[in-house]
């Protein structure tokens, strides 16, 4: 019988095993480093104020003070419970996300499916706005909102999102361009208007793009600190990011335990949204570059 060499095969298996082991070790270490700030936040919400920075590197509290932190944090500040701030954030995030996605969808449908003069030029103008920092628009927005009397109301935080977002428009345009034009022609033959074609034909097909836009929009509005800081001066109208800042006061007592506890609470809606729509988020991002 011919002699079969097994040493090279065993050496190959060993190299594959070592390579796989190193890959998993590096992945675990990098994953831990990425999630460490979140773990530190959760651990700090269980520690007392004095221990948070004294025992800062440890994730295991020496003295558990979770009940006091969460109860004091939920009581809020300035006479308002944290539930008020959380409710304001939910209203602004949900209504703002709805307005942003709908307006972006209508703009993307117009640019990709309706022929009009200088459409390419106007689409390029929309794309140019991606390079404009959002902070630049705050001053003219403030002047407009003050003139119509909506400063210090939630309308001032929601209204800017009802004019669409250039990134979401681009994302949806890419999806629309990947759909056969024959679908529109068939719907038109069946008597569908442009609006009915959008609702009945296109919406189910671009669901990943709509879900991706909704998730990003919700995240951006939920964590926005700058606009509430400029437009709001009544604590009862503060959103969650602005309210968290009230727990720290360099001139008096700072309730760091309550702040970290409510920070952990404020992460719950974000994590829930990500878990529910993760499939659509990955699909929308993965297929965007393949359209058009």
N, C-alpha and C positions, 0 to 999 in steps of 0.2 A: 504494500500500500504506500502511496506517496506521503511524504512527510509534510504536515501542515504546521506552519509557524504561527504560534499563538501570542508570542511576545509583543509584536507590533500592534496586534489587535487589543491586547490588554493595556498597552501603553496609551493607545488612542482613547480607550474608555476612561483611563485614569485622568488624562488631560481634560476630557469632557466633564468628568466629575468635579475636578478641581476648579475648572472654569465656571461651572454652574454654581458651585459653592461660593466662590468669590463674588459672583454676580449677585447672589441672594444676600450675602453679607453687606456688600456695598449698598444694595437697594434698601435693606433694613436700616442701615445707619443713616442714609440720606432721608428716608421716610421719617425716621425719628426726629432728625434735625428740622424737617419741615413742619412736623406736627407739634414740636416742643413748645412753641409760643402758645398754642391753644391749650396744651396740657398745663402749662404754667398758669394760664388764666384761670382754668378750672380749679387748679390746686390753690391758687391765691384766694379764690372765693370761699375756700374752706378754712383759711387761716385768720387769725386775729390781726388787727391793724399793726401791732408791734412786731409780729412775727413775719409779716409779708416780705419786708426788706432785710430783716436780720437773718432769716432762714430762706433766703430768696432762691438759692439753687436747688433746694430739695423740693420734690413734688409731693412729699408726704408730710402733712402738717404734724407738728409736735402736739399742738392743742387744736382740736376741731372746734371751729366757731362758725360753722355753716349756718345754723339757725339764726344767730344774731345778724350775720351779714345779709342774708336774704330777706329777713324781716325788716331790718333798718333800710335796706336798699329799696324795698317795695313801698315803704312809707313815703319815699320820694324826698323832695326838697321844695322849699318856697311855698309850702302849704298844699302841694299837689302830689298825689301818689304817682309812682312810676307807671301805673296802668294808664294814666292820662297821656303821658308822653308816648307810651307804646301804642296807644290808640291813635294818636295823631300821626305817628309814623306809618301805621297800617293804612290809614285813610289816604295819606299822601302817596304812599308807594303803590297801592292798588289802583287808585284813580289815575295817577300819573302814568303808570305802566299801561293801563288801558288806552289812555289818550295818545301816548307815544307810539304804541304798536299800531293802532288804527290809522293814525295820520301817516306814519311811515309806510304802511301797507298801501294806502291810497296813492301816495306819491310814487312808490315803486311800480305799482300797476300802471299809472299814467305814463311813466318814463319808458316802460318796457312794452306796453301793449297798445297805447294810443298814439297815433301819429299827429304831430303838430309842429309848427315851424320852430326852428332853433332848439329842438328837444335835446340834441347832443350838447349844445352850449349850456343850457340850463342845468342839465345833469352834471356837467363839469363844474359849474358854479356850486352846486350842492356838494360835490366831492371836495372842493377847495375848502369848504367850511370845516372839514376834518382837521385842518391845520390851525384853526382858530381856538385858542384856549377858552374854556367855558367862563373863566373869571373875567374875560374881557367884556362879556355880554351882561355882566351883573349891573354895571352902572346905568346903561340905558334901560335895562329892565326895571331897575329901582325907580328911575325917573317916571317911566310910564305907569308903573303900579301906584306910585304916590299920587300921580295926577288923577287916577281913577278911583283912588281911595281903598285899595285892597292890601296896603302894607299892614303887616301884623295880622294877617289872616292866612288860612291854609290855601286860599286861592292863589296867593303869590308864589307858593311852592309848587302848585300843581300846573298852573297855566303854562309855564315855559315848556313843559313836556308835550303839550298838545300841538306843537308845531313840528313834530317828527325829529328824527335823528339821522344824520348823514350816514353813519355806519350801518344802521338798520336798513335804511333805504338801499344802500349798496348790496347788503346781504340778500334782501328780497329780490332786487333786480336780477341778481345772478341766478336765483331760483326760477324766476319768471322766464328768463332767456333760455333756460333748459327745457321748458315745456313746449311741445309742438304747437305751431301756430294753427294747425288744422283743428285743434280743440276749440279755439275761438270761432273759426269759420263754421264748424258743425253746430256750435251753440247759437250762432247768429242765424243759421238756416232754420233752426228750431224755434226761432222767435225770441231768444234771450237778449236782453239788453246788456250793456257793458257791466252794469252793477250785478245783474243776475248771473252773468258769466263768471264774474269774480267770486260770488258767493257759492254758487253750485259746482263750478268746475275747478277753479284754481285753489280755493282755500284748503280743501282736503289734500291737494298735492304739495302745497308749500307749508304744511303743518310744521315740519322741522325748523324752517326758518322763522316762523311765527313764535314757536316755543323758545328758540334760542334768543330771539329779540326780547321776548317777555322776561326771560330769566336775567339777562344782562341788565335790562332796564330796571327791573325790581331791585337788583343788587345795587346799582348806581344810586337810585333814589333812596333806598333804605339807609345807605351809609353816608349820604351827603351831609356834610357839616357846614360848608361854606355858605350856601344859600340861606338856610335857616338862621345862621349867624347874622347875615346882612338884613334879612327881611323881617325878623321877629324880635320883639323886645318884651313881650308879655309871656312870662313863664308858662302860663296855661296853654299857650300855642306852640311850645317847644316840641321838637321831634326828639326821638331817642338819642341820636348822637350829641345833640346840643345839651340835653338833660344830663348825660353822663359827665359832662364837663363841670356841672354844678357841684358834684360830689367832692371836688378838690378846691381848696381855698388856701392860698399861701399865707394869708393873714390870720387864719383861725384853724379850726379842726378840719382835717380832711378824712372823709370816710372812704378809705381805699377798699376796705372789705366790701362795703355796700356797692361801690362802683364796679369792682370785679364781678360781684354776684349778679348785678343787673346787666353787665356786659355779657355774661354767660347766658342770661335769659334772652337777651336781644339776638343772640346767635341762633336761637331755636327756629324762627321762621325762615332764616336763610338756609339752614341745613335741611329743613323740611322741603323747601322749594327745590333744592338741588337733588335730593333723593327722589322726589316725585317725577322730576323732568330731566333726569340725567341722561336717559336714553335719547330724548329729542335733542338735548344740547350737544351730545357727541355726534349724532347723526347730522345735525345742522352744520357744525363746524367742519366735519370730515368731507361733506359733499359740496360745500360752497365753492371751493376752488375747482371743482369738476364741472360746474355749470357754465353755460355760455360758449 
